[in-house]
Amino acid sequence: MSYQGLDSKVIVVTGAAQGIGAAYVRRLVLEGCTVIAADRNLHGVEVLAAELGDSVVPAAVDVSSAVSCAELAAAAMERFGRVDGLINNAAIFSTIAMHPFWEIPEKEWDAIMAVNIKGPWLVTTALLEALKASGRASIVNIGSDAVALGRTEYLHYIASKGAVAAMTFSMSKELGGFGVRVNTLSPGPVYTEVSRETVTEAQREAMLARQAVPRTAGPDDMTSLAAFLLSDDSGYISGQTISVNGGLVHR
């Protein structure tokens, strides 16, 4: 599927070295985009660029660092003069150890907030002039429908993703006048090559039994919506949180 205007766009994807982040990059390349694939794991995005070719520009970034985000933005402006879209995908999730909230280490709480919520703010702020230069830019923040499920034992993650949805709505109001749209893509459970401890097999089966669509989700279920939200076809959609969860929960 090809979306209007997408094939000429320059898109930044954070957290691009693996999992859904790498899947976003692959889909956008198929759509004809040039993608700046950014991650702390520079080797990972370099491997992805070697796989996908010249349409992918690997970049190192620590989204929790204002300096690192500014360096990413400067490199993007120097090379392209604009950025037409951004997927704020970088997040701490798969490595989270499950704890009742009263047992979460403060250091772990702070790390998750620094990446999952401060990160999208820092990256968007750093890239703002590049996004304004586009005149038709779109930001996709990645949330989580674990918020709507009321999932237990990783309250710091839940709180961070709830904040992403709230941030999206305010951001859309502030940026609309600059021709920049902002939406949240909010996935339900998605299974990739990245192993994780946050969903047990029993929990997986219980969630699957509650879904309207009786199958598990993979990255491709998310990438089509992300591509649409970045395209000109979604030009009147902003400030929204859009769930992709197979009917597991209703927002």
Secondary structure, DSSP 4 states (H G I P E B T S, - for coil): ---TTGGG-EEEEES-SSHHHHHHHHHHHHTT-EEEEEES-HHHHHHHHHHH-TTEEEEE--TT-HHHHHHHHHHHHHHHS---EEEE-----TTPPP--GGG--HHHHHHHHHHHTHHHHHHHHHHHHHHHHHSSEEEEEE--THHHHT--S-HHHHHHHHHHHHHHHHHHHHHGGGTEEEEEEEE--B--SS--SSS-HHHHHHHHHH-SS-S-B-THHHHHHHHHHHSGGGTT--S-EEEESTTS---
